């Protein structure tokens, strides 16, 4: 029997693209550049750490961070292992963060070094959280693991089958009451962003990861890969849309 085409799912699409243009630039942030291979590889190693900590399909992972490659690596890592990425507003103080982690049943949190004091203040009050990963150079939260140590000590997670019904969650800001998590299926989200991106380039929307990879390869060889400056903070759904649209 032949192999089944991977589902139309953000993680599967990005994996397919990384396979065909591994040396092309995927991310530029300040003075650093991340090619597609490294972006995918780092996310796969974080995904391994999440699964080793006991996270499984539909396990929520909170991202309490400013914009950086680490945010997108953590987001992709969560999608890779079929967890649910959850945006956490970096302006939340300890009590607000505690509410969100409890409300979404978070099982892991990836957070910035400068936000560590707030995480430390509530770490003992979130028993469901199995893994604390900090992007930065020093530890503040007890039992927290540094992101770069996670990547260095973990093997990349192998490719797995995913389903278009896998979920992502976007929390509202709480301007009209307490923040509320909106859950969306990744299949329709993936299709929507690829339709918009393809039409902007005058191309037919790819309907499979392989078709998306082939289109990316053609653009790369023609030196026409699009570049997008994502201005909104990733804690907002608009920035997720913009980033993955560009990818």
N, C-alpha and C positions, 0 to 999 in steps of 0.2 A: 504494500500500500504506500502511496506517496505521502509526503509530509503535508500537514495542514498549514495553510497560510496563517501566521500570527494574527491575533485580533487587532482591530483598529483601536489602539490604546496608546496613549502618549509614550509610555515607557518602551513599548515594542517598536514604535516609529523611530524614537531617538536611538535605540539600539541599532536598528537597520541603517540609519544614516551614519552612525559612528563606524559601522563596518565598511562602508564604501568610501568615506572621506575622512579617515582617521587623523590625518595630519592637518586638516583644515582647521582654522581658528573657530572655536565655538563660543568663547567668552573672553571679553577684555574688561579688566577691572583695574583701575589705577595703572601700575607698571607691570601687572601680571597678565599673561595670556594663557588660556587653557585650550588645547586642541580637542577635537571630538573624542579621540581615544582616551585622553586623560580625564575628560569630563565624565564619560561613561564609566571608566575604570574606577574612579574615586567614588562615584555614586554606588557602584556595585559592591565595593568594599564596605561602605556604610550600611548597605542593605544586609550584608552578612552579619554585621554586628547587631543589627536590629533583630534578626531572626535568632541569633545565638542567645539574645537576652530573653527570648520567649515570645516575641511578637509574631503574629500570624496574620492571615487574611482578615482584613477589616480592623486591624489594630490601629487606633489613632496615634499620630505622631505630631506633636505641636512644634511649630517653628517660630521661636521667639527671637527674632533677629532683624538687623538692618539689611539693606541690600548688599549682597556680596556673592561671589561664586559659591560659598558654603551654603547659602540659602537654597540655591537651585540644585546643588548636589544633594542636600538633605531631602528636598522635595522629590527629586528623581529617585533617590534611594528608596523612599517610602513607596512610590508608585511601583518600583521594580519588584518589591516583595509583597505587593498587593495590599499594603497598608493604606490608611487614609490620612493624607497630609492635611494639617489644620493650621491656618494662619493665626498667629497670636500678636496682637498689637504691641509694638515695642514701647508704647507710651503707658501701657498698663503698669500700675504699681502692684505690690505684692498681693493685696486682697483681690484685685481684679484678675490677676493672673491665676490665682487660686480658683476663682469662680470658673474661669474658662477651662482649666485643666480638669476640674471636677465635672463640669457640664458636658464636655466631649468625651469623658472617660479615657483621657490620654494615657497611653502606656509608655511613652517616651517623650522627651523634650530635647530639642537641639537649640542652644541659645548662645548669644554673644557674650564675650568676656565682660563687657561693661554692664551687662544686665545681670551678672551673676549674683550680686547682693540681693536682688529681689527674688531670684530663684532660691537662694539659700534660705531666705526668710520663710518660704512655704514648703521646702523640700520634705519636711517631716510630716506634712499634712496631706500628702498625695500618695497614699499607699499603692494605688494602681500603677503609678509610674515605675517601670522596671529599669529604665536606663536614662541617665542624664549625660548628654554629650555637649561639651563646651567648645565653641570655636574661639581659640585664643591660646595664650602661652602659659598660663598658670591656673591652678585650681582654687576654687573658693567653696563650691558645694561638695559636701562629703559624698564619697563614692562616685563623684563625677569623673568622666573620662574625656580627655582632650581629643578633639576631632582628628588632629593629625596623627595621634597615637592609634586611634581606631583604624585609620586608613593604612598606617604602616603595619599594623599587626593582623589585619584581616585579609583573607583571600577574596577575590572578586566573586560575588554570588553568580552562579550559573544562570543561563537564560531559562525562563520558565514560561509556561502557557498562562495567559491572562484572559480576562473576559471583559467585553465592553460594558458590562454592568458594574464593574469595579467602581468604587466611589472616591470622590474628592469632597472636601468640606471647606466652605468659606464662611467665616464668621462676619456678621455685620458689626459696625463700630459701636453699637449701643447708644446712638444718639436719640433713639425713640424707645428707651427702656433698656433692659439688659441685653447684651449681645446674643444673637441667635445664629446657630449654625445652619447653613443652607447646604444640603447634600445634592450632588449632581453625579450622574453616571459619566464615566470617562469616554465611552464610545461616542455619544453625541457631541461631547466637548471636543474630542479629537477631530471628528469630522468637520465641525463648525470652524475650527481655527484653520484647518487645511484648505477648506473652501475659500475662506477670506484671503489667505496668503497666496493661493494659486491664482485667484482672479486678479489680485493686485499685480501679478506678473504676467497676466494675459495667458495663463496656462489652464489646462483642465485639472480639476482637483483630483489628487491621487486618492484612491479608495482603499489601498492596502499599504502596510509598512514597506513592502518591496517597491511599490510604485513611488512612494515618497522618497525612498533612498535613491531610486533611479533618477528622479527629478533633481534631487540635491547633487548627485554626481554630475549631471549635465550642466547645472548652474556653476558648479565648482570648476569644471573643465573650461567653461566659457568665461571664467573670471567674473561671474555675475551673481555670486552669493549675496543676498541682501544683508544689510547691516541695520540694526535697530538700537536706538538709545532708549532704554526703558526708564522713563522719568518717575513714574509713581513708585511708592514703596511697595515691596512684595507682600507686605501685610494686607494689601488691598487686592481684591479679586481682579481689578483692571490690570494690574501689573502681571499677574499670572497669565492672563489672556495675551498681553502684549509679548511677554517673553516666549511663551510656547508658540505663538503665532510666528515669531521670527525664527525660532528653531525649525 
